[in-house]
Amino acid sequence: MRKLTKLILGGALMATSAVTLAQEDNFNNPIITDKYTADPAALVYKDSVYIYAGHDQAPDDRDRYEMHEWLVYSSADMVNWNEHPVPLKPTDFEWATGAAWAAQVIERDGKFYWYVTVQHDETHHGKAIGVAVSDSPTGPFKDARGSAMITNDMTTEYTGISWDDIDPTVWIEDNGDAYMYWGNTQLYWVKLKDNMIEFEGEIQTVDLPHFTEAPWIHKKDDWYYLSYAYKFPEKTAYAMSKSIEGPWEYKGILNEVAGNSNTNHQSIIEFKDKWYFIYHNGSIPTHGGSFRRSVCIDRLYYNDDNTLKRVIMTSEGIQE
């Protein structure tokens, strides 16, 4: 029997169907509702997916980015998510201050490398990229170097700002060659050494239309895809290439502005023969927004010519 909900409207007692309310039980976006989470980076390892996210901790009455730790969640079906103990904080890097920004974990030879954005202490002005390491995808992680891998003074000739060394993403080729992309207003890349904690060669740049931040690399068949945050408030755009080193051809918008959030930070994975677009918005009621964000997941699809279909953001999310 269909349930009824009684509403008082303008002094009149009215009965209305509660089917719409019942359907909300099937809403799986956001995937985490007890904490504010942002900048999701996903890793497929064995039979599970791990999502590493920043923990938005800005007080409800303050509009600012405030994150003091990263969180990790795992799932075997993309629907049910398990939270693990906090695996890493910026204060685990002795040379960093307490601010956490976007990060990504990647596995190589049974070790897990976590590339993070932090604020450097007074010895190096601005944002910096560090790397932590663990024997488990859920940690605990520890500083792999004892120093930053990228500091602001390495890139000042390109932008002149102190926050352009953010949002690292790493890709490992089938032959073992590893690359890191990162940046804000300017996109950078560099080849990593086999030890995954040092780079070799010169820092290279890529020019893409309205690049803001949040690069992510994925590959399908012979095509590499480089998605990134576009303009501000941010949409997600993407480019394609036949080589991890480019050249990259801009293809267009992939995701529109994610509701109630100025930023739009994505990761893209294939899991059990399906493709997923993982992002954040500001949709948790009452206090959600640009500084208190929420991780969501929707499906990603390809056109016959290997370009990407525009993402459709849904409340239902992943159902099975």
MARMI-751550 format. One record per residue (C-alpha): x negated, y, z negated; residue in one letter. Coordinates in pm, 1 decimal. Each point is the difference from the previous one (the first is absolute). Layout:
% residues N
<r u="X" v="Y" w="Z" r="A"/>
...
% end
This chain:
% residues 320
<r u="0.0" v="0.0" w="0.0" r="M"/>
<r u="-135.0" v="341.5" w="97.1" r="R"/>
<r u="-85.7" v="216.2" w="-299.5" r="K"/>
<r u="152.0" v="344.6" w="-37.2" r="L"/>
<r u="-151.9" v="305.2" w="-157.3" r="T"/>
<r u="223.5" v="274.0" w="-143.5" r="K"/>
<r u="-101.7" v="358.3" w="55.3" r="L"/>
<r u="159.1" v="316.1" w="-138.6" r="I"/>
<r u="2.6" v="264.8" w="270.7" r="L"/>
<r u="172.6" v="338.8" w="-40.6" r="G"/>
<r u="202.8" v="-133.2" w="-291.2" r="G"/>
<r u="139.4" v="-292.6" w="201.7" r="A"/>
<r u="-80.2" v="-362.6" w="-72.4" r="L"/>
<r u="-120.0" v="-169.5" w="317.2" r="M"/>
<r u="-106.4" v="-356.5" w="84.2" r="A"/>
<r u="-284.2" v="-49.0" w="243.5" r="T"/>
<r u="-176.5" v="-302.5" w="136.7" r="S"/>
<r u="-324.4" v="-88.0" w="-174.3" r="A"/>
<r u="-135.0" v="-188.6" w="299.8" r="V"/>
<r u="-249.7" v="280.8" w="70.1" r="T"/>
<r u="-119.1" v="-7.6" w="-358.9" r="L"/>
<r u="-33.6" v="-376.2" w="7.3" r="A"/>
<r u="-205.3" v="22.1" w="317.4" r="Q"/>
<r u="-258.5" v="204.2" w="-187.0" r="E"/>
<r u="-100.1" v="-320.7" w="-174.0" r="D"/>
<r u="-154.5" v="-96.4" w="334.9" r="N"/>
<r u="-208.1" v="316.6" w="23.3" r="F"/>
<r u="-364.7" v="-106.4" w="-26.1" r="N"/>
<r u="-157.8" v="341.4" w="68.1" r="N"/>
<r u="-179.9" v="123.7" w="-198.4" r="P"/>
<r u="-162.7" v="-330.6" w="-92.3" r="I"/>
<r u="-114.8" v="134.1" w="-339.5" r="I"/>
<r u="239.2" v="204.2" w="-211.0" r="T"/>
<r u="-145.8" v="3.0" w="-350.5" r="D"/>
<r u="-305.8" v="205.3" w="100.7" r="K"/>
<r u="-76.0" v="262.8" w="260.2" r="Y"/>
<r u="-239.7" v="-143.6" w="258.7" r="T"/>
<r u="-172.9" v="153.2" w="302.0" r="A"/>
<r u="-251.6" v="-51.9" w="281.8" r="D"/>
<r u="59.8" v="-374.5" w="39.0" r="P"/>
<r u="-280.0" v="-210.3" w="147.5" r="A"/>
<r u="86.4" v="-362.1" w="73.2" r="A"/>
<r u="-222.7" v="-305.7" w="15.7" r="L"/>
<r u="101.4" v="-341.3" w="129.6" r="V"/>
<r u="-196.9" v="-268.8" w="-181.7" r="Y"/>
<r u="84.5" v="-367.8" w="23.4" r="K"/>
<r u="376.5" v="-35.6" w="-46.0" r="D"/>
<r u="66.8" v="333.9" w="-166.4" r="S"/>
<r u="8.5" v="372.6" w="63.7" r="V"/>
<r u="-161.3" v="239.7" w="-243.5" r="Y"/>
<r u="95.9" v="366.0" w="-10.4" r="I"/>
<r u="-240.3" v="244.2" w="-160.4" r="Y"/>
<r u="157.0" v="334.9" w="-85.7" r="A"/>
<r u="-72.4" v="315.1" w="-188.3" r="G"/>
<r u="210.1" v="59.6" w="-309.1" r="H"/>
<r u="171.9" v="339.7" w="22.7" r="D"/>
<r u="3.1" v="132.5" w="-355.5" r="Q"/>
<r u="95.4" v="366.3" w="35.8" r="A"/>
<r u="238.0" v="110.2" w="-277.2" r="P"/>
<r u="357.4" v="47.6" w="112.6" r="D"/>
<r u="-25.5" v="376.2" w="-41.3" r="D"/>
<r u="-323.7" v="43.7" w="195.4" r="R"/>
<r u="-51.4" v="-17.2" w="374.6" r="D"/>
<r u="-357.4" v="-111.4" w="50.9" r="R"/>
<r u="-186.3" v="-313.1" w="101.9" r="Y"/>
<r u="-104.5" v="-181.5" w="-314.1" r="E"/>
<r u="-129.1" v="-358.4" w="6.1" r="M"/>
<r u="-231.9" v="-152.6" w="-257.4" r="H"/>
<r u="7.3" v="-363.8" w="106.5" r="E"/>
<r u="68.2" v="-237.8" w="284.3" r="W"/>
<r u="252.4" v="-283.4" w="-17.7" r="L"/>
<r u="22.4" v="-336.6" w="174.7" r="V"/>
<r u="305.3" v="-210.4" w="89.0" r="Y"/>
<r u="22.4" v="-336.7" w="174.1" r="S"/>
<r u="268.1" v="-191.9" w="186.3" r="S"/>
<r u="32.8" v="-328.4" w="185.6" r="A"/>
<r u="315.3" v="105.9" w="186.5" r="D"/>
<r u="-10.7" v="383.8" w="37.0" r="M"/>
<r u="318.6" v="21.2" w="-209.5" r="V"/>
<r u="-95.4" v="-94.4" w="-357.3" r="N"/>
<r u="-297.8" v="190.2" w="-139.9" r="W"/>
<r u="-212.6" v="-74.5" w="-305.9" r="N"/>
<r u="-194.4" v="270.3" w="-180.8" r="E"/>
<r u="-349.4" v="-83.0" w="-126.9" r="H"/>
<r u="-201.2" v="174.7" w="-272.5" r="P"/>
<r u="-153.0" v="332.7" w="100.4" r="V"/>
<r u="-308.4" v="-105.5" w="197.4" r="P"/>
<r u="-188.1" v="327.9" w="40.9" r="L"/>
<r u="-11.7" v="361.7" w="-115.8" r="K"/>
<r u="-208.1" v="294.7" w="120.8" r="P"/>
<r u="-171.1" v="3.9" w="-338.3" r="T"/>
<r u="-148.3" v="-341.4" w="87.8" r="D"/>
<r u="-234.6" v="202.6" w="222.6" r="F"/>
<r u="-231.9" v="182.2" w="-239.4" r="E"/>
<r u="-76.4" v="264.4" w="262.3" r="W"/>
<r u="368.8" v="85.3" w="61.0" r="A"/>
<r u="264.2" v="198.9" w="-183.1" r="T"/>
<r u="348.0" v="-126.7" w="-88.4" r="G"/>
<r u="182.8" v="64.7" w="327.4" r="A"/>
<r u="104.9" v="-295.8" w="218.6" r="A"/>
<r u="79.9" v="39.6" w="369.5" r="W"/>
<r u="71.5" v="-243.0" w="284.5" r="A"/>
<r u="-194.8" v="-325.9" w="20.6" r="A"/>
<r u="-16.4" v="-337.8" w="178.3" r="Q"/>
<r u="-115.0" v="-352.4" w="-86.7" r="V"/>
<r u="-149.8" v="-239.9" w="254.2" r="I"/>
<r u="-134.9" v="-353.1" w="-42.8" r="E"/>
<r u="-332.2" v="-129.1" w="128.9" r="R"/>
<r u="-162.4" v="-334.1" w="-80.5" r="D"/>
<r u="212.6" v="-51.8" w="-309.0" r="G"/>
<r u="-64.6" v="342.8" w="-147.7" r="K"/>
<r u="244.8" v="290.2" w="-6.0" r="F"/>
<r u="-123.8" v="350.0" w="72.0" r="Y"/>
<r u="210.4" v="296.3" w="-109.1" r="W"/>
<r u="-75.9" v="326.6" w="179.3" r="Y"/>
<r u="136.4" v="291.3" w="-200.9" r="V"/>
<r u="32.4" v="376.4" w="9.5" r="T"/>
<r u="-97.9" v="181.9" w="-318.6" r="V"/>
<r u="-104.7" v="344.7" w="-109.6" r="Q"/>
<r u="-377.2" v="5.1" w="-49.2" r="H"/>
<r u="-146.3" v="145.6" w="-314.1" r="D"/>
<r u="-190.8" v="329.4" w="1.7" r="E"/>
<r u="-306.4" v="-156.1" w="164.3" r="T"/>
<r u="184.1" v="-12.1" w="335.6" r="H"/>
<r u="277.4" v="243.5" w="78.3" r="H"/>
<r u="327.9" v="-131.5" w="139.6" r="G"/>
<r u="157.6" v="-333.2" w="82.0" r="K"/>
<r u="-214.1" v="-311.2" w="42.6" r="A"/>
<r u="39.9" v="-361.3" w="107.1" r="I"/>
<r u="-113.9" v="-279.1" w="-227.9" r="G"/>
<r u="26.9" v="-377.0" w="13.1" r="V"/>
<r u="79.8" v="-256.3" w="-269.8" r="A"/>
<r u="-26.6" v="-377.7" w="23.5" r="V"/>
<r u="169.8" v="-304.3" w="-151.8" r="S"/>
<r u="13.6" v="-375.7" w="39.7" r="D"/>
<r u="380.9" v="15.1" w="-8.4" r="S"/>
<r u="254.6" v="204.8" w="197.3" r="P"/>
<r u="156.9" v="104.0" w="-330.6" r="T"/>
<r u="-326.5" v="96.7" w="-168.3" r="G"/>
<r u="-141.3" v="106.3" w="-226.4" r="P"/>
<r u="-212.6" v="218.3" w="229.3" r="F"/>
<r u="-326.0" v="172.8" w="-82.5" r="K"/>
<r u="-208.4" v="265.6" w="171.5" r="D"/>
<r u="-205.0" v="-177.3" w="267.6" r="A"/>
<r u="-263.6" v="271.7" w="42.6" r="R"/>
<r u="-22.7" v="225.3" w="-303.2" r="G"/>
<r u="30.1" v="295.4" w="238.4" r="S"/>
<r u="227.0" v="133.5" w="271.3" r="A"/>
<r u="-30.2" v="-135.8" w="353.2" r="M"/>
<r u="124.6" v="320.0" w="164.4" r="I"/>
<r u="-33.0" v="346.8" w="-155.3" r="T"/>
<r u="129.5" v="331.6" w="123.4" r="N"/>
<r u="-341.6" v="137.1" w="95.1" r="D"/>
<r u="-23.8" v="-269.0" w="272.2" r="M"/>
<r u="288.6" v="152.2" w="197.4" r="T"/>
<r u="8.3" v="374.2" w="-76.9" r="T"/>
<r u="-120.1" v="83.8" w="352.2" r="E"/>
<r u="331.6" v="-123.1" w="141.5" r="Y"/>
<r u="269.4" v="162.4" w="-214.0" r="T"/>
<r u="-150.7" v="209.9" w="-277.6" r="G"/>
<r u="261.0" v="-130.2" w="-246.0" r="I"/>
<r u="-61.5" v="-205.3" w="-312.6" r="S"/>
<r u="282.2" v="-254.7" w="51.5" r="W"/>
<r u="-75.2" v="-142.0" w="345.9" r="D"/>
<r u="-161.6" v="-318.8" w="-135.4" r="D"/>
<r u="316.3" v="-183.4" w="-101.4" r="I"/>
<r u="220.1" v="-295.0" w="98.1" r="D"/>
<r u="-254.4" v="-268.9" w="94.2" r="P"/>
<r u="112.8" v="-295.6" w="209.2" r="T"/>
<r u="-226.3" v="-289.2" w="98.9" r="V"/>
<r u="16.0" v="-242.6" w="289.6" r="W"/>
<r u="-214.1" v="-315.1" w="45.7" r="I"/>
<r u="-52.3" v="-137.5" w="349.8" r="E"/>
<r u="3.9" v="-372.2" w="78.8" r="D"/>
<r u="-379.3" v="13.8" w="40.3" r="N"/>
<r u="-39.1" v="145.0" w="-349.8" r="G"/>
<r u="-62.7" v="362.3" w="96.2" r="D"/>
<r u="177.5" v="229.3" w="-246.2" r="A"/>
<r u="119.1" v="357.8" w="48.1" r="Y"/>
<r u="143.7" v="264.8" w="-227.7" r="M"/>
<r u="229.3" v="281.3" w="115.1" r="Y"/>
<r u="102.7" v="292.1" w="-224.0" r="W"/>
<r u="69.1" v="371.4" w="-7.3" r="G"/>
<r u="224.1" v="300.1" w="-45.1" r="N"/>
<r u="42.4" v="247.3" w="291.4" r="T"/>
<r u="-294.3" v="-180.1" w="161.9" r="Q"/>
<r u="-12.2" v="-375.6" w="60.3" r="L"/>
<r u="-335.1" v="-169.7" w="-64.7" r="Y"/>
<r u="-134.5" v="-350.6" w="45.7" r="W"/>
<r u="-321.3" v="-180.3" w="-77.0" r="V"/>
<r u="-130.0" v="-355.5" w="25.8" r="K"/>
<r u="-56.3" v="-183.8" w="-327.7" r="L"/>
<r u="-289.8" v="-226.0" w="-86.2" r="K"/>
<r u="65.0" v="-367.2" w="-66.7" r="D"/>
<r u="-4.5" v="65.7" w="-374.8" r="N"/>
<r u="315.0" v="217.1" w="47.1" r="M"/>
<r u="-125.1" v="266.5" w="-242.6" r="I"/>
<r u="-233.3" v="195.9" w="228.1" r="E"/>
<r u="36.0" v="146.0" w="346.5" r="F"/>
<r u="-243.1" v="10.5" w="287.8" r="E"/>
<r u="-40.4" v="244.7" w="284.5" r="G"/>
<r u="151.0" v="342.9" w="37.2" r="E"/>
<r u="347.6" v="104.1" w="-107.2" r="I"/>
<r u="217.9" v="28.6" w="311.6" r="Q"/>
<r u="312.8" v="209.2" w="59.5" r="T"/>
<r u="324.5" v="-63.0" w="187.6" r="V"/>
<r u="227.7" v="273.8" w="129.8" r="D"/>
<r u="371.2" v="-84.1" w="-7.2" r="L"/>
<r u="299.3" v="233.3" w="32.0" r="P"/>
<r u="92.5" v="161.0" w="-332.9" r="H"/>
<r u="-195.2" v="-249.5" w="-210.2" r="F"/>
<r u="64.3" v="69.5" w="-367.8" r="T"/>
<r u="-107.3" v="-308.0" w="-199.1" r="E"/>
<r u="90.0" v="-363.4" w="-82.3" r="A"/>
<r u="-165.1" v="-197.6" w="281.8" r="P"/>
<r u="76.3" v="-372.4" w="23.8" r="W"/>
<r u="-137.1" v="-256.5" w="247.0" r="I"/>
<r u="178.4" v="-314.6" w="112.5" r="H"/>
<r u="-37.3" v="-226.1" w="302.4" r="K"/>
<r u="233.9" v="-211.6" w="209.7" r="K"/>
<r u="-134.2" v="-209.9" w="285.1" r="D"/>
<r u="-259.3" v="214.7" w="180.4" r="D"/>
<r u="127.6" v="334.5" w="-125.5" r="W"/>
<r u="-115.9" v="204.2" w="-296.9" r="Y"/>
<r u="251.0" v="238.9" w="-156.3" r="Y"/>
<r u="-100.3" v="305.3" w="-200.0" r="L"/>
<r u="293.3" v="150.9" w="-189.8" r="S"/>
<r u="-28.2" v="320.4" w="-199.3" r="Y"/>
<r u="185.6" v="283.3" w="-170.4" r="A"/>
<r u="97.4" v="266.3" w="252.2" r="Y"/>
<r u="49.1" v="369.4" w="-87.3" r="K"/>
<r u="158.5" v="106.6" w="-330.8" r="F"/>
<r u="253.0" v="-90.3" w="-127.7" r="P"/>
<r u="-138.7" v="-321.3" w="135.7" r="E"/>
<r u="133.4" v="-230.0" w="265.5" r="K"/>
<r u="-196.1" v="-309.2" w="106.0" r="T"/>
<r u="-153.1" v="-8.3" w="347.6" r="A"/>
<r u="-222.8" v="-256.2" w="166.6" r="Y"/>
<r u="-261.6" v="-58.3" w="268.0" r="A"/>
<r u="-122.0" v="-314.0" w="179.6" r="M"/>
<r u="-336.5" v="-127.0" w="121.6" r="S"/>
<r u="-166.1" v="-311.0" w="134.9" r="K"/>
<r u="-292.8" v="56.3" w="-238.7" r="S"/>
<r u="-29.7" v="70.0" w="-370.3" r="I"/>
<r u="-243.3" v="278.0" w="95.9" r="E"/>
<r u="247.9" v="158.7" w="241.5" r="G"/>
<r u="71.1" v="194.8" w="210.3" r="P"/>
<r u="347.0" v="35.2" w="-150.1" r="W"/>
<r u="302.4" v="92.4" w="210.9" r="E"/>
<r u="276.1" v="184.6" w="-182.5" r="Y"/>
<r u="339.3" v="-169.7" w="39.5" r="K"/>
<r u="245.0" v="204.7" w="-206.6" r="G"/>
<r u="206.0" v="1.8" w="-318.8" r="I"/>
<r u="48.5" v="-328.9" w="-184.8" r="L"/>
<r u="185.9" v="110.8" w="-313.4" r="N"/>
<r u="195.7" v="315.0" w="-77.6" r="E"/>
<r u="-39.0" v="204.1" w="-318.6" r="V"/>
<r u="70.0" v="-243.7" w="-283.6" r="A"/>
<r u="298.5" v="136.6" w="-193.0" r="G"/>
<r u="-71.2" v="236.4" w="-288.1" r="N"/>
<r u="-379.4" v="-32.9" w="36.2" r="S"/>
<r u="-242.1" v="238.1" w="167.8" r="N"/>
<r u="-254.0" v="-278.8" w="49.1" r="T"/>
<r u="31.5" v="-313.1" w="211.4" r="N"/>
<r u="-262.7" v="-265.2" w="-71.7" r="H"/>
<r u="27.3" v="-340.7" w="166.9" r="Q"/>
<r u="-153.9" v="-342.0" w="31.8" r="S"/>
<r u="85.0" v="-256.5" w="267.7" r="I"/>
<r u="-37.8" v="-376.2" w="-34.3" r="I"/>
<r u="104.6" v="-326.9" w="158.1" r="E"/>
<r u="127.4" v="-262.5" w="-241.9" r="F"/>
<r u="147.9" v="-335.2" w="96.3" r="K"/>
<r u="38.6" v="106.9" w="365.0" r="D"/>
<r u="184.8" v="323.3" w="-80.9" r="K"/>
<r u="-130.6" v="355.2" w="-0.2" r="W"/>
<r u="65.9" v="244.8" w="-283.2" r="Y"/>
<r u="-27.0" v="375.0" w="-47.0" r="F"/>
<r u="-71.4" v="90.6" w="-363.2" r="I"/>
<r u="35.1" v="362.7" w="-106.2" r="Y"/>
<r u="125.2" v="228.5" w="-273.5" r="H"/>
<r u="283.6" v="246.3" w="-37.8" r="N"/>
<r u="145.1" v="196.2" w="-290.4" r="G"/>
<r u="327.4" v="-184.9" w="-32.6" r="S"/>
<r u="21.6" v="-108.2" w="-365.0" r="I"/>
<r u="294.2" v="200.4" w="-137.5" r="P"/>
<r u="-29.0" v="293.6" w="-238.8" r="T"/>
<r u="-373.3" v="71.4" w="3.3" r="H"/>
<r u="-129.2" v="-161.0" w="321.2" r="G"/>
<r u="-167.1" v="225.9" w="256.1" r="G"/>
<r u="-329.3" v="105.6" w="153.9" r="S"/>
<r u="-189.0" v="-43.3" w="-327.2" r="F"/>
<r u="190.7" v="-301.2" w="-132.0" r="R"/>
<r u="14.7" v="-235.6" w="295.0" r="R"/>
<r u="118.4" v="-354.9" w="61.7" r="S"/>
<r u="-134.6" v="-282.9" w="216.8" r="V"/>
<r u="235.3" v="-139.3" w="264.9" r="C"/>
<r u="-25.0" v="-266.3" w="273.1" r="I"/>
<r u="169.4" v="-34.1" w="337.8" r="D"/>
<r u="-63.4" v="-212.0" w="306.6" r="R"/>
<r u="-231.0" v="107.8" w="283.3" r="L"/>
<r u="71.0" v="-94.4" w="362.2" r="Y"/>
<r u="-187.8" v="20.2" w="330.0" r="Y"/>
<r u="108.7" v="94.2" w="349.5" r="N"/>
<r u="-77.9" v="-224.3" w="297.9" r="D"/>
<r u="-290.9" v="228.4" w="95.8" r="D"/>
<r u="-158.5" v="-45.5" w="-347.7" r="N"/>
<r u="96.6" v="346.8" w="-121.2" r="T"/>
<r u="180.4" v="27.0" w="-332.9" r="L"/>
<r u="370.3" v="52.5" w="-48.4" r="K"/>
<r u="86.1" v="285.2" w="-230.8" r="R"/>
<r u="49.2" v="-118.6" w="-357.7" r="V"/>
<r u="353.9" v="-0.2" w="-132.9" r="I"/>
<r u="-9.1" v="80.0" w="-370.5" r="M"/>
<r u="274.4" v="-182.8" w="-188.9" r="T"/>
<r u="142.8" v="-30.7" w="-348.7" r="S"/>
<r u="41.7" v="-375.4" w="50.9" r="E"/>
<r u="-369.9" v="-56.0" w="63.5" r="G"/>
<r u="-113.5" v="-362.3" w="28.5" r="I"/>
<r u="274.1" v="-251.8" w="-73.6" r="Q"/>
<r u="-175.5" v="-328.4" w="76.7" r="E"/>
% end
